[in-house]
């Protein structure tokens, strides 16, 4: 996805060492894929389904 969506910033976060982040953003379980724009969480995705599903979700907000 990073290759196909150049210019999109993808980051990883280890939930075990960032519990404050998890609580602040009310992350219910991991893995969780957050779609964020300008510091606001637009969508939380818990069931990844497939790469093409995630691609379409991210592409919605481009």
CHARMM internal coordinates of N, CA and C (Angstrom, degrees):
IC EDIT
DIST 1 N 1 CA 1.4343
DIST 1 CA 1 C 1.5230
ANGL 1 N 1 CA 1 C 111.19
DIST 1 C 2 N 1.3088
ANGL 1 CA 1 C 2 N 116.72
DIHE 1 N 1 CA 1 C 2 N -38.64
DIST 2 N 2 CA 1.4619
ANGL 1 C 2 N 2 CA 119.21
DIHE 1 CA 1 C 2 N 2 CA 179.81
DIST 2 CA 2 C 1.5138
ANGL 2 N 2 CA 2 C 111.21
DIHE 1 C 2 N 2 CA 2 C -60.01
DIST 2 C 3 N 1.3109
ANGL 2 CA 2 C 3 N 116.74
DIHE 2 N 2 CA 2 C 3 N -38.62
DIST 3 N 3 CA 1.4618
ANGL 2 C 3 N 3 CA 121.14
DIHE 2 CA 2 C 3 N 3 CA 179.86
DIST 3 CA 3 C 1.5278
ANGL 3 N 3 CA 3 C 110.66
DIHE 2 C 3 N 3 CA 3 C -68.60
DIST 3 C 4 N 1.3282
ANGL 3 CA 3 C 4 N 116.33
DIHE 3 N 3 CA 3 C 4 N -41.61
DIST 4 N 4 CA 1.4625
ANGL 3 C 4 N 4 CA 120.78
DIHE 3 CA 3 C 4 N 4 CA -178.04
DIST 4 CA 4 C 1.5276
ANGL 4 N 4 CA 4 C 112.39
DIHE 3 C 4 N 4 CA 4 C -74.77
DIST 4 C 5 N 1.3115
ANGL 4 CA 4 C 5 N 117.10
DIHE 4 N 4 CA 4 C 5 N -28.94
DIST 5 N 5 CA 1.4653
ANGL 4 C 5 N 5 CA 121.56
DIHE 4 CA 4 C 5 N 5 CA -177.08
DIST 5 CA 5 C 1.5278
ANGL 5 N 5 CA 5 C 110.52
DIHE 4 C 5 N 5 CA 5 C -112.91
DIST 5 C 6 N 1.3134
ANGL 5 CA 5 C 6 N 115.37
DIHE 5 N 5 CA 5 C 6 N 56.02
DIST 6 N 6 CA 1.4666
ANGL 5 C 6 N 6 CA 119.97
DIHE 5 CA 5 C 6 N 6 CA 179.81
DIST 6 CA 6 C 1.5253
ANGL 6 N 6 CA 6 C 109.46
DIHE 5 C 6 N 6 CA 6 C -56.50
DIST 6 C 7 N 1.3045
ANGL 6 CA 6 C 7 N 115.99
DIHE 6 N 6 CA 6 C 7 N 141.43
DIST 7 N 7 CA 1.4528
ANGL 6 C 7 N 7 CA 120.59
DIHE 6 CA 6 C 7 N 7 CA -177.89
DIST 7 CA 7 C 1.5198
ANGL 7 N 7 CA 7 C 113.10
DIHE 6 C 7 N 7 CA 7 C 92.86
DIST 7 C 8 N 1.3260
ANGL 7 CA 7 C 8 N 116.29
DIHE 7 N 7 CA 7 C 8 N -10.90
DIST 8 N 8 CA 1.4600
ANGL 7 C 8 N 8 CA 120.94
DIHE 7 CA 7 C 8 N 8 CA 175.75
DIST 8 CA 8 C 1.5161
ANGL 8 N 8 CA 8 C 107.59
DIHE 7 C 8 N 8 CA 8 C -92.27
DIST 8 C 9 N 1.3089
ANGL 8 CA 8 C 9 N 116.28
DIHE 8 N 8 CA 8 C 9 N 133.80
DIST 9 N 9 CA 1.4664
ANGL 8 C 9 N 9 CA 121.59
DIHE 8 CA 8 C 9 N 9 CA -177.31
DIST 9 CA 9 C 1.5300
ANGL 9 N 9 CA 9 C 109.60
DIHE 8 C 9 N 9 CA 9 C -91.16
DIST 9 C 10 N 1.3253
ANGL 9 CA 9 C 10 N 116.86
DIHE 9 N 9 CA 9 C 10 N 116.31
DIST 10 N 10 CA 1.4603
ANGL 9 C 10 N 10 CA 122.61
DIHE 9 CA 9 C 10 N 10 CA 177.11
DIST 10 CA 10 C 1.5236
ANGL 10 N 10 CA 10 C 108.45
DIHE 9 C 10 N 10 CA 10 C -108.73
DIST 10 C 11 N 1.3294
ANGL 10 CA 10 C 11 N 116.28
DIHE 10 N 10 CA 10 C 11 N 133.60
DIST 11 N 11 CA 1.4601
ANGL 10 C 11 N 11 CA 120.45
DIHE 10 CA 10 C 11 N 11 CA 179.23
DIST 11 CA 11 C 1.5139
ANGL 11 N 11 CA 11 C 110.14
DIHE 10 C 11 N 11 CA 11 C -135.99
DIST 11 C 12 N 1.3347
ANGL 11 CA 11 C 12 N 115.48
DIHE 11 N 11 CA 11 C 12 N 156.33
DIST 12 N 12 CA 1.4633
ANGL 11 C 12 N 12 CA 122.86
DIHE 11 CA 11 C 12 N 12 CA 176.31
DIST 12 CA 12 C 1.5177
ANGL 12 N 12 CA 12 C 109.01
DIHE 11 C 12 N 12 CA 12 C -115.01
DIST 12 C 13 N 1.3310
ANGL 12 CA 12 C 13 N 115.35
DIHE 12 N 12 CA 12 C 13 N 151.20
DIST 13 N 13 CA 1.4507
ANGL 12 C 13 N 13 CA 120.21
DIHE 12 CA 12 C 13 N 13 CA 177.34
DIST 13 CA 13 C 1.5259
ANGL 13 N 13 CA 13 C 108.21
DIHE 12 C 13 N 13 CA 13 C -143.57
DIST 13 C 14 N 1.3099
ANGL 13 CA 13 C 14 N 116.52
DIHE 13 N 13 CA 13 C 14 N 129.84
DIST 14 N 14 CA 1.4598
ANGL 13 C 14 N 14 CA 121.02
DIHE 13 CA 13 C 14 N 14 CA 177.29
DIST 14 CA 14 C 1.5241
ANGL 14 N 14 CA 14 C 108.43
DIHE 13 C 14 N 14 CA 14 C -83.51
DIST 14 C 15 N 1.3294
ANGL 14 CA 14 C 15 N 116.66
DIHE 14 N 14 CA 14 C 15 N 110.21
DIST 15 N 15 CA 1.4641
ANGL 14 C 15 N 15 CA 122.08
DIHE 14 CA 14 C 15 N 15 CA -176.29
DIST 15 CA 15 C 1.5267
ANGL 15 N 15 CA 15 C 112.16
DIHE 14 C 15 N 15 CA 15 C -60.33
DIST 15 C 16 N 1.3093
ANGL 15 CA 15 C 16 N 117.47
DIHE 15 N 15 CA 15 C 16 N -31.96
DIST 16 N 16 CA 1.4665
ANGL 15 C 16 N 16 CA 121.36
DIHE 15 CA 15 C 16 N 16 CA -177.00
DIST 16 CA 16 C 1.5227
ANGL 16 N 16 CA 16 C 112.39
DIHE 15 C 16 N 16 CA 16 C -65.35
DIST 16 C 17 N 1.3262
ANGL 16 CA 16 C 17 N 117.36
DIHE 16 N 16 CA 16 C 17 N -28.62
DIST 17 N 17 CA 1.4629
ANGL 16 C 17 N 17 CA 118.89
DIHE 16 CA 16 C 17 N 17 CA -178.65
DIST 17 CA 17 C 1.5325
ANGL 17 N 17 CA 17 C 113.03
DIHE 16 C 17 N 17 CA 17 C -106.41
DIST 17 C 18 N 1.3478
ANGL 17 CA 17 C 18 N 116.43
DIHE 17 N 17 CA 17 C 18 N 5.84
DIST 18 N 18 CA 1.4621
ANGL 17 C 18 N 18 CA 121.16
DIHE 17 CA 17 C 18 N 18 CA 178.52
DIST 18 CA 18 C 1.5325
ANGL 18 N 18 CA 18 C 111.31
DIHE 17 C 18 N 18 CA 18 C -133.08
DIST 18 C 19 N 1.3390
ANGL 18 CA 18 C 19 N 117.97
DIHE 18 N 18 CA 18 C 19 N 56.03
DIST 19 N 19 CA 1.4689
ANGL 18 C 19 N 19 CA 119.70
DIHE 18 CA 18 C 19 N 19 CA -177.79
DIST 19 CA 19 C 1.5316
ANGL 19 N 19 CA 19 C 113.51
DIHE 18 C 19 N 19 CA 19 C -63.68
DIST 19 C 20 N 1.3295
ANGL 19 CA 19 C 20 N 117.80
DIHE 19 N 19 CA 19 C 20 N -29.55
DIST 20 N 20 CA 1.4701
ANGL 19 C 20 N 20 CA 119.87
DIHE 19 CA 19 C 20 N 20 CA 178.47
DIST 20 CA 20 C 1.5299
ANGL 20 N 20 CA 20 C 111.16
DIHE 19 C 20 N 20 CA 20 C -63.85
DIST 20 C 21 N 1.3326
ANGL 20 CA 20 C 21 N 115.77
DIHE 20 N 20 CA 20 C 21 N -41.30
DIST 21 N 21 CA 1.4703
ANGL 20 C 21 N 21 CA 120.66
DIHE 20 CA 20 C 21 N 21 CA 176.50
DIST 21 CA 21 C 1.5242
ANGL 21 N 21 CA 21 C 109.71
DIHE 20 C 21 N 21 CA 21 C -61.44
DIST 21 C 22 N 1.3203
ANGL 21 CA 21 C 22 N 116.19
DIHE 21 N 21 CA 21 C 22 N -45.21
DIST 22 N 22 CA 1.4733
ANGL 21 C 22 N 22 CA 121.51
DIHE 21 CA 21 C 22 N 22 CA -178.76
DIST 22 CA 22 C 1.5343
ANGL 22 N 22 CA 22 C 110.81
DIHE 21 C 22 N 22 CA 22 C -60.33
DIST 22 C 23 N 1.3044
ANGL 22 CA 22 C 23 N 116.25
DIHE 22 N 22 CA 22 C 23 N -44.51
DIST 23 N 23 CA 1.4614
ANGL 22 C 23 N 23 CA 120.41
DIHE 22 CA 22 C 23 N 23 CA 179.19
DIST 23 CA 23 C 1.5272
ANGL 23 N 23 CA 23 C 112.03
DIHE 22 C 23 N 23 CA 23 C -68.67
DIST 23 C 24 N 1.3097
ANGL 23 CA 23 C 24 N 116.15
DIHE 23 N 23 CA 23 C 24 N -45.41
DIST 24 N 24 CA 1.4621
ANGL 23 C 24 N 24 CA 120.66
DIHE 23 CA 23 C 24 N 24 CA -177.95
DIST 24 CA 24 C 1.5287
ANGL 24 N 24 CA 24 C 111.76
DIHE 23 C 24 N 24 CA 24 C -58.33
DIST 24 C 25 N 1.3249
ANGL 24 CA 24 C 25 N 116.61
DIHE 24 N 24 CA 24 C 25 N -43.71
DIST 25 N 25 CA 1.4643
ANGL 24 C 25 N 25 CA 121.03
DIHE 24 CA 24 C 25 N 25 CA -177.46
DIST 25 CA 25 C 1.5305
ANGL 25 N 25 CA 25 C 113.18
DIHE 24 C 25 N 25 CA 25 C -95.35
DIST 25 C 26 N 1.3289
ANGL 25 CA 25 C 26 N 115.70
DIHE 25 N 25 CA 25 C 26 N 8.93
DIST 26 N 26 CA 1.4657
ANGL 25 C 26 N 26 CA 122.19
DIHE 25 CA 25 C 26 N 26 CA 176.23
DIST 26 CA 26 C 1.5244
ANGL 26 N 26 CA 26 C 112.68
DIHE 25 C 26 N 26 CA 26 C 51.69
DIST 26 C 27 N 1.3392
ANGL 26 CA 26 C 27 N 115.73
DIHE 26 N 26 CA 26 C 27 N 47.26
DIST 27 N 27 CA 1.4628
ANGL 26 C 27 N 27 CA 121.56
DIHE 26 CA 26 C 27 N 27 CA 176.09
DIST 27 CA 27 C 1.5192
ANGL 27 N 27 CA 27 C 106.75
DIHE 26 C 27 N 27 CA 27 C -74.29
DIST 27 C 28 N 1.3228
ANGL 27 CA 27 C 28 N 116.60
DIHE 27 N 27 CA 27 C 28 N 121.36
DIST 28 N 28 CA 1.4589
ANGL 27 C 28 N 28 CA 122.12
DIHE 27 CA 27 C 28 N 28 CA -173.28
DIST 28 CA 28 C 1.5238
ANGL 28 N 28 CA 28 C 113.62
DIHE 27 C 28 N 28 CA 28 C -84.18
DIST 28 C 29 N 1.3148
ANGL 28 CA 28 C 29 N 116.54
DIHE 28 N 28 CA 28 C 29 N -32.02
DIST 29 N 29 CA 1.4599
ANGL 28 C 29 N 29 CA 120.23
DIHE 28 CA 28 C 29 N 29 CA 179.80
DIST 29 CA 29 C 1.5279
ANGL 29 N 29 CA 29 C 108.92
DIHE 28 C 29 N 29 CA 29 C -160.38
DIST 29 C 30 N 1.3075
ANGL 29 CA 29 C 30 N 115.16
DIHE 29 N 29 CA 29 C 30 N 167.71
DIST 30 N 30 CA 1.4586
ANGL 29 C 30 N 30 CA 120.81
DIHE 29 CA 29 C 30 N 30 CA 176.45
DIST 30 CA 30 C 1.5206
ANGL 30 N 30 CA 30 C 108.50
DIHE 29 C 30 N 30 CA 30 C -122.68
DIST 30 C 31 N 1.3087
ANGL 30 CA 30 C 31 N 117.79
DIHE 30 N 30 CA 30 C 31 N 147.38
DIST 31 N 31 CA 1.4579
ANGL 30 C 31 N 31 CA 126.32
DIHE 30 CA 30 C 31 N 31 CA 2.91
DIST 31 CA 31 C 1.5330
ANGL 31 N 31 CA 31 C 111.49
DIHE 30 C 31 N 31 CA 31 C -74.85
DIST 31 C 32 N 1.3193
ANGL 31 CA 31 C 32 N 114.06
DIHE 31 N 31 CA 31 C 32 N 153.42
DIST 32 N 32 CA 1.4608
ANGL 31 C 32 N 32 CA 122.24
DIHE 31 CA 31 C 32 N 32 CA 176.53
DIST 32 CA 32 C 1.5236
ANGL 32 N 32 CA 32 C 107.43
DIHE 31 C 32 N 32 CA 32 C -137.23
DIST 32 C 33 N 1.3004
ANGL 32 CA 32 C 33 N 116.31
DIHE 32 N 32 CA 32 C 33 N 129.66
DIST 33 N 33 CA 1.4638
ANGL 32 C 33 N 33 CA 122.86
DIHE 32 CA 32 C 33 N 33 CA 178.75
DIST 33 CA 33 C 1.5232
ANGL 33 N 33 CA 33 C 106.89
DIHE 32 C 33 N 33 CA 33 C -104.40
DIST 33 C 34 N 1.3202
ANGL 33 CA 33 C 34 N 116.89
DIHE 33 N 33 CA 33 C 34 N 115.43
DIST 34 N 34 CA 1.4592
ANGL 33 C 34 N 34 CA 121.18
DIHE 33 CA 33 C 34 N 34 CA -179.47
DIST 34 CA 34 C 1.5167
ANGL 34 N 34 CA 34 C 110.29
DIHE 33 C 34 N 34 CA 34 C -99.45
DIST 34 C 35 N 1.2990
ANGL 34 CA 34 C 35 N 116.18
DIHE 34 N 34 CA 34 C 35 N 135.62
DIST 35 N 35 CA 1.4612
ANGL 34 C 35 N 35 CA 121.13
DIHE 34 CA 34 C 35 N 35 CA 171.35
DIST 35 CA 35 C 1.5211
ANGL 35 N 35 CA 35 C 105.69
DIHE 34 C 35 N 35 CA 35 C -106.64
DIST 35 C 36 N 1.3290
ANGL 35 CA 35 C 36 N 114.98
DIHE 35 N 35 CA 35 C 36 N 116.62
DIST 36 N 36 CA 1.4604
ANGL 35 C 36 N 36 CA 121.81
DIHE 35 CA 35 C 36 N 36 CA -172.78
DIST 36 CA 36 C 1.5260
ANGL 36 N 36 CA 36 C 109.23
DIHE 35 C 36 N 36 CA 36 C -124.83
DIST 36 C 37 N 1.3206
ANGL 36 CA 36 C 37 N 115.80
DIHE 36 N 36 CA 36 C 37 N 135.38
DIST 37 N 37 CA 1.4653
ANGL 36 C 37 N 37 CA 121.29
DIHE 36 CA 36 C 37 N 37 CA 172.72
DIST 37 CA 37 C 1.5120
ANGL 37 N 37 CA 37 C 108.12
DIHE 36 C 37 N 37 CA 37 C -133.15
DIST 37 C 38 N 1.3164
ANGL 37 CA 37 C 38 N 116.09
DIHE 37 N 37 CA 37 C 38 N 129.80
DIST 38 N 38 CA 1.4603
ANGL 37 C 38 N 38 CA 122.77
DIHE 37 CA 37 C 38 N 38 CA 178.45
DIST 38 CA 38 C 1.5270
ANGL 38 N 38 CA 38 C 112.11
DIHE 37 C 38 N 38 CA 38 C 50.87
DIST 38 C 39 N 1.3305
ANGL 38 CA 38 C 39 N 115.48
DIHE 38 N 38 CA 38 C 39 N 39.44
DIST 39 N 39 CA 1.4511
ANGL 38 C 39 N 39 CA 121.16
DIHE 38 CA 38 C 39 N 39 CA 176.71
DIST 39 CA 39 C 1.5134
ANGL 39 N 39 CA 39 C 115.71
DIHE 38 C 39 N 39 CA 39 C 80.92
DIST 39 C 40 N 1.3143
ANGL 39 CA 39 C 40 N 118.02
DIHE 39 N 39 CA 39 C 40 N -0.84
DIST 40 N 40 CA 1.4591
ANGL 39 C 40 N 40 CA 121.77
DIHE 39 CA 39 C 40 N 40 CA 179.06
DIST 40 CA 40 C 1.5204
ANGL 40 N 40 CA 40 C 110.83
DIHE 39 C 40 N 40 CA 40 C -105.79
DIST 40 C 41 N 1.3232
ANGL 40 CA 40 C 41 N 116.41
DIHE 40 N 40 CA 40 C 41 N 133.54
DIST 41 N 41 CA 1.4572
ANGL 40 C 41 N 41 CA 120.03
DIHE 40 CA 40 C 41 N 41 CA 177.05
DIST 41 CA 41 C 1.5186
ANGL 41 N 41 CA 41 C 108.30
DIHE 40 C 41 N 41 CA 41 C -78.11
DIST 41 C 42 N 1.3178
ANGL 41 CA 41 C 42 N 115.78
DIHE 41 N 41 CA 41 C 42 N 118.03
DIST 42 N 42 CA 1.4584
ANGL 41 C 42 N 42 CA 121.56
DIHE 41 CA 41 C 42 N 42 CA 179.85
DIST 42 CA 42 C 1.5204
ANGL 42 N 42 CA 42 C 111.64
DIHE 41 C 42 N 42 CA 42 C -89.60
DIST 42 C 43 N 1.3377
ANGL 42 CA 42 C 43 N 115.41
DIHE 42 N 42 CA 42 C 43 N -31.34
DIST 43 N 43 CA 1.4624
ANGL 42 C 43 N 43 CA 119.09
DIHE 42 CA 42 C 43 N 43 CA -177.93
DIST 43 CA 43 C 1.5192
ANGL 43 N 43 CA 43 C 109.81
DIHE 42 C 43 N 43 CA 43 C -159.20
DIST 43 C 44 N 1.3385
ANGL 43 CA 43 C 44 N 114.81
DIHE 43 N 43 CA 43 C 44 N 144.14
DIST 44 N 44 CA 1.4653
ANGL 43 C 44 N 44 CA 122.63
DIHE 43 CA 43 C 44 N 44 CA 172.91
DIST 44 CA 44 C 1.5183
ANGL 44 N 44 CA 44 C 106.55
DIHE 43 C 44 N 44 CA 44 C -115.90
DIST 44 C 45 N 1.3171
ANGL 44 CA 44 C 45 N 115.66
DIHE 44 N 44 CA 44 C 45 N 127.12
DIST 45 N 45 CA 1.4677
ANGL 44 C 45 N 45 CA 120.26
DIHE 44 CA 44 C 45 N 45 CA -179.13
DIST 45 CA 45 C 1.5226
ANGL 45 N 45 CA 45 C 107.68
DIHE 44 C 45 N 45 CA 45 C -118.61
DIST 45 C 46 N 1.3243
ANGL 45 CA 45 C 46 N 115.96
DIHE 45 N 45 CA 45 C 46 N 121.44
DIST 46 N 46 CA 1.4609
ANGL 45 C 46 N 46 CA 121.32
DIHE 45 CA 45 C 46 N 46 CA -179.44
DIST 46 CA 46 C 1.5289
ANGL 46 N 46 CA 46 C 111.87
DIHE 45 C 46 N 46 CA 46 C -103.03
DIST 46 C 47 N 1.3143
ANGL 46 CA 46 C 47 N 117.59
DIHE 46 N 46 CA 46 C 47 N -31.75
DIST 47 N 47 CA 1.4684
ANGL 46 C 47 N 47 CA 121.78
DIHE 46 CA 46 C 47 N 47 CA 178.88
DIST 47 CA 47 C 1.5201
ANGL 47 N 47 CA 47 C 107.56
DIHE 46 C 47 N 47 CA 47 C -103.13
DIST 47 C 48 N 1.3283
ANGL 47 CA 47 C 48 N 116.59
DIHE 47 N 47 CA 47 C 48 N 104.52
DIST 48 N 48 CA 1.4578
ANGL 47 C 48 N 48 CA 120.99
DIHE 47 CA 47 C 48 N 48 CA -172.94
DIST 48 CA 48 C 1.5240
ANGL 48 N 48 CA 48 C 113.47
DIHE 47 C 48 N 48 CA 48 C -71.66
DIST 48 C 49 N 1.2881
ANGL 48 CA 48 C 49 N 119.10
DIHE 48 N 48 CA 48 C 49 N -28.83
DIST 49 N 49 CA 1.4560
ANGL 48 C 49 N 49 CA 125.35
DIHE 48 CA 48 C 49 N 49 CA 177.96
DIST 49 CA 49 C 1.5254
ANGL 49 N 49 CA 49 C 113.37
DIHE 48 C 49 N 49 CA 49 C 62.21
DIST 49 C 50 N 1.3266
ANGL 49 CA 49 C 50 N 118.87
DIHE 49 N 49 CA 49 C 50 N -66.92
DIST 50 N 50 CA 1.4731
ANGL 49 C 50 N 50 CA 121.69
DIHE 49 CA 49 C 50 N 50 CA 179.99
DIST 50 CA 50 C 1.5222
ANGL 50 N 50 CA 50 C 109.46
DIHE 49 C 50 N 50 CA 50 C -162.30
DIST 50 C 51 N 1.3105
ANGL 50 CA 50 C 51 N 115.56
DIHE 50 N 50 CA 50 C 51 N 166.54
DIST 51 N 51 CA 1.4613
ANGL 50 C 51 N 51 CA 120.48
DIHE 50 CA 50 C 51 N 51 CA 177.03
DIST 51 CA 51 C 1.5253
ANGL 51 N 51 CA 51 C 109.78
DIHE 50 C 51 N 51 CA 51 C -63.86
DIST 51 C 52 N 1.3277
ANGL 51 CA 51 C 52 N 117.20
DIHE 51 N 51 CA 51 C 52 N -40.92
DIST 52 N 52 CA 1.4697
ANGL 51 C 52 N 52 CA 119.40
DIHE 51 CA 51 C 52 N 52 CA -179.42
DIST 52 CA 52 C 1.5355
ANGL 52 N 52 CA 52 C 110.94
DIHE 51 C 52 N 52 CA 52 C -64.67
DIST 52 C 53 N 1.3312
ANGL 52 CA 52 C 53 N 117.82
DIHE 52 N 52 CA 52 C 53 N -34.92
DIST 53 N 53 CA 1.4664
ANGL 52 C 53 N 53 CA 121.52
DIHE 52 CA 52 C 53 N 53 CA 176.20
DIST 53 CA 53 C 1.5270
ANGL 53 N 53 CA 53 C 109.94
DIHE 52 C 53 N 53 CA 53 C -62.84
DIST 53 C 54 N 1.3237
ANGL 53 CA 53 C 54 N 117.60
DIHE 53 N 53 CA 53 C 54 N -48.53
DIST 54 N 54 CA 1.4617
ANGL 53 C 54 N 54 CA 121.66
DIHE 53 CA 53 C 54 N 54 CA 179.32
DIST 54 CA 54 C 1.5235
ANGL 54 N 54 CA 54 C 111.08
DIHE 53 C 54 N 54 CA 54 C -63.53
DIST 54 C 55 N 1.3183
ANGL 54 CA 54 C 55 N 116.28
DIHE 54 N 54 CA 54 C 55 N -40.46
DIST 55 N 55 CA 1.4680
ANGL 54 C 55 N 55 CA 120.69
DIHE 54 CA 54 C 55 N 55 CA 177.77
DIST 55 CA 55 C 1.5257
ANGL 55 N 55 CA 55 C 110.39
DIHE 54 C 55 N 55 CA 55 C -57.19
DIST 55 C 56 N 1.3215
ANGL 55 CA 55 C 56 N 116.88
DIHE 55 N 55 CA 55 C 56 N -47.84
DIST 56 N 56 CA 1.4647
ANGL 55 C 56 N 56 CA 121.10
DIHE 55 CA 55 C 56 N 56 CA -179.61
DIST 56 CA 56 C 1.5288
ANGL 56 N 56 CA 56 C 111.24
DIHE 55 C 56 N 56 CA 56 C -63.40
DIST 56 C 57 N 1.3390
ANGL 56 CA 56 C 57 N 116.74
DIHE 56 N 56 CA 56 C 57 N -40.50
DIST 57 N 57 CA 1.4568
ANGL 56 C 57 N 57 CA 120.47
DIHE 56 CA 56 C 57 N 57 CA 178.85
DIST 57 CA 57 C 1.5268
ANGL 57 N 57 CA 57 C 110.94
DIHE 56 C 57 N 57 CA 57 C -62.19
DIST 57 C 58 N 1.3262
ANGL 57 CA 57 C 58 N 117.48
DIHE 57 N 57 CA 57 C 58 N -47.68
DIST 58 N 58 CA 1.4601
ANGL 57 C 58 N 58 CA 120.94
DIHE 57 CA 57 C 58 N 58 CA 179.97
DIST 58 CA 58 C 1.5197
ANGL 58 N 58 CA 58 C 109.91
DIHE 57 C 58 N 58 CA 58 C -65.60
DIST 58 C 59 N 1.3073
ANGL 58 CA 58 C 59 N 117.00
DIHE 58 N 58 CA 58 C 59 N -41.21
DIST 59 N 59 CA 1.4673
ANGL 58 C 59 N 59 CA 122.59
DIHE 58 CA 58 C 59 N 59 CA -177.46
DIST 59 CA 59 C 1.5333
ANGL 59 N 59 CA 59 C 111.50
DIHE 58 C 59 N 59 CA 59 C -63.98
DIST 59 C 60 N 1.3188
ANGL 59 CA 59 C 60 N 118.05
DIHE 59 N 59 CA 59 C 60 N -26.44
DIST 60 N 60 CA 1.4746
ANGL 59 C 60 N 60 CA 121.71
DIHE 59 CA 59 C 60 N 60 CA 178.03
DIST 60 CA 60 C 1.5262
ANGL 60 N 60 CA 60 C 111.27
DIHE 59 C 60 N 60 CA 60 C -58.55
DIST 60 C 61 N 1.3102
ANGL 60 CA 60 C 61 N 116.36
DIHE 60 N 60 CA 60 C 61 N -32.27
DIST 61 N 61 CA 1.4486
ANGL 60 C 61 N 61 CA 122.05
DIHE 60 CA 60 C 61 N 61 CA -173.70
DIST 61 CA 61 C 1.5157
ANGL 61 N 61 CA 61 C 113.77
DIHE 60 C 61 N 61 CA 61 C -97.72
DIST 61 C 62 N 1.3241
ANGL 61 CA 61 C 62 N 117.34
DIHE 61 N 61 CA 61 C 62 N 3.60
DIST 62 N 62 CA 1.4729
ANGL 61 C 62 N 62 CA 121.06
DIHE 61 CA 61 C 62 N 62 CA -179.09
DIST 62 CA 62 C 1.5170
ANGL 62 N 62 CA 62 C 110.56
DIHE 61 C 62 N 62 CA 62 C -74.73
END
COOR INIT
IC SEED 1 N 1 CA 1 C
IC BUILD
